[in-house]
Amino acid sequence: MVLVLVLATLFACLVFSYLFLWNSTDGDWPPLPPAKSLASTLLAIAAWLAGSAAIEWGSRRLRAVRMARAVPWMALGAGLVLVAVALFFSISPQVAAGIDPEATAYGAIVWTHLCCQALNALVLLLMSAFVLARHAARLLDAQQRAAWDSLRLLWHYITAQGVLMVVLLEAGTRLG
């Protein structure tokens, strides 16, 4: 899927920029976020992975010939709620630490990572709405599942990117 390749390229550029700034900054890397940052990181990772698991559960149920009509709604609803929770726990340590995107290059790159991930979450929301519209029109089942499979692929990629992002941001504050 071309969108995944584009997102992976963008993410690789952002990671390189983050690492470049980390290694080329003279002096201290910005201050440590509050102690709850590690807990927020772990909760964000858990929420990203649980959202991906919900989509995988929905995919397995969709393969069943006689699936319940509510399965895609439940899987996508749970997945989207968990994506929102993951974004909240990804962003909250940065807000609590007072990271300002206009004050330093560090703040700018951190908020660029977070905003790109929020944009990815918006893409998941729009694709989920499309898949649910197909489901409501009875155009989504065990044989007609290309829209679901495309969403599932993108969802798993965005989950992996979200996990890598929160680990990178946490490592930067702990090791910097």
C-alpha positions in Angstrom: 0.0 0.0 0.0 1.5 3.3 -1.2 0.2 5.2 1.8 2.1 3.0 4.2 5.3 3.6 2.3 4.8 7.4 2.3 4.1 7.4 6.0 7.1 5.2 6.7 9.3 7.6 4.7 7.9 10.6 6.6 8.5 8.8 9.9 12.0 7.9 9.0 12.8 11.5 8.2 11.3 12.6 11.5 13.3 10.0 13.4 16.5 11.1 11.7 15.7 14.7 12.5 15.1 13.9 16.1 18.3 11.9 16.4 20.3 14.5 14.6 19.0 17.2 17.0 19.7 15.0 19.9 23.3 14.3 18.9 24.1 17.8 17.7 22.7 19.8 20.7 25.4 21.3 22.9 24.5 21.2 26.6 21.7 19.4 28.2 18.9 17.8 26.3 15.6 19.3 27.6 14.6 18.5 31.1 13.0 15.3 32.2 9.3 15.2 32.1 7.4 14.5 35.3 7.8 11.0 36.9 4.4 9.9 35.5 6.0 10.1 32.0 7.1 6.5 32.1 3.7 5.4 33.2 2.1 7.4 30.4 4.5 5.9 28.0 3.6 2.4 29.1 -0.1 3.2 29.0 0.3 4.7 25.5 2.0 1.5 24.3 -0.6 -0.7 25.8 -3.4 1.4 24.2 -1.8 1.3 20.8 -1.3 -2.5 21.0 -4.8 -3.1 22.4 -6.4 -1.0 19.5 -4.5 -3.1 17.0 -5.6 -6.3 18.8 -9.2 -5.1 18.5 -8.9 -4.7 14.8 -7.3 -8.1 14.5 -10.2 -9.6 16.5 -12.6 -7.9 14.1 -10.7 -9.3 11.1 -10.9 -12.8 12.4 -14.6 -12.5 13.1 -15.1 -11.0 9.6 -13.7 -14.2 8.1 -16.5 -16.2 9.7 -19.3 -16.8 7.3 -22.0 -16.0 9.8 -20.6 -13.1 11.7 -22.6 -10.8 13.9 -23.6 -7.6 12.2 -22.2 -5.6 15.1 -18.7 -7.0 14.9 -17.1 -4.3 12.7 -18.8 -1.6 14.7 -17.5 -3.1 18.0 -13.9 -3.7 16.6 -13.6 -0.2 15.0 -15.3 1.5 17.9 -13.0 -0.1 20.5 -10.0 0.5 18.2 -10.7 4.2 17.8 -11.3 4.7 21.5 -8.0 3.1 22.2 -6.2 5.2 19.6 -7.6 8.3 21.3 -6.4 7.0 24.7 -3.0 6.3 23.2 -2.7 9.8 21.8 -3.8 11.2 25.1 -1.0 9.3 27.0 1.5 10.2 24.3 0.8 13.9 24.5 0.1 14.4 28.2 3.8 14.0 29.4 4.9 16.7 26.9 2.1 19.1 28.0 2.9 18.4 31.7 6.6 19.1 31.0 5.8 22.4 29.3 7.4 21.4 26.0 6.9 24.4 23.8 7.3 23.9 20.0 8.2 27.6 19.5 10.9 27.7 22.2 13.3 25.1 21.1 14.1 22.8 18.2 13.5 19.9 20.6 9.9 21.1 21.3 9.3 21.6 17.6 10.4 18.0 16.6 8.5 16.4 19.5 5.3 18.2 18.6 5.9 17.4 14.9 6.0 13.7 15.8 2.9 14.0 18.0 0.9 16.0 15.3 1.8 13.5 12.6 0.6 10.7 14.8 -2.6 12.6 15.5 -3.0 13.1 11.7 -2.6 9.4 11.2 -5.3 8.8 13.8 -7.6 11.1 11.8 -6.9 9.0 8.7 -7.8 5.9 10.7 -11.1 7.6 11.7 -11.9 8.5 8.1 -11.0 5.0 6.8 -13.1 3.5 9.6 -16.1 5.6 8.6 -15.7 4.4 5.0 -15.5 0.7 6.1 -18.5 1.2 8.3 -20.5 2.8 5.5 -19.6 -0.3 3.3 -20.7 -2.5 6.1 -24.0 -0.7 6.5 -24.6 -1.1 2.8 -23.9 -4.8 3.2 -20.8 -4.6 1.0 -18.5 -5.9 3.7 -18.4 -9.7 4.4 -16.0 -12.6 4.4 -15.6 -12.3 0.6 -15.8 -8.6 0.1 -13.2 -7.4 2.6 -10.6 -5.4 0.6 -11.6 -2.1 2.4 -11.2 -3.9 5.8 -7.9 -5.4 4.9 -6.5 -2.1 3.7 -7.7 -0.5 7.0 -6.2 -3.3 9.0 -2.8 -3.0 7.2 -2.7 0.8 7.8 -3.9 0.3 11.4 -1.1 -2.1 12.3 1.5 0.2 10.7 0.2 3.2 12.6 0.3 1.2 15.8 3.9 0.2 15.2 4.8 3.8 14.4 3.0 5.1 17.5 4.8 2.6 19.7 8.2 3.5 18.2 7.4 7.2 18.6 6.6 7.0 22.3 9.6 4.8 22.9 11.8 7.3 21.0 10.5 10.3 22.9 10.8 8.6 26.3 14.4 7.4 25.4 15.3 10.9 24.4 14.3 12.3 27.8 15.8 9.5 29.8 19.1 9.1 28.0 19.6 12.7 26.8 
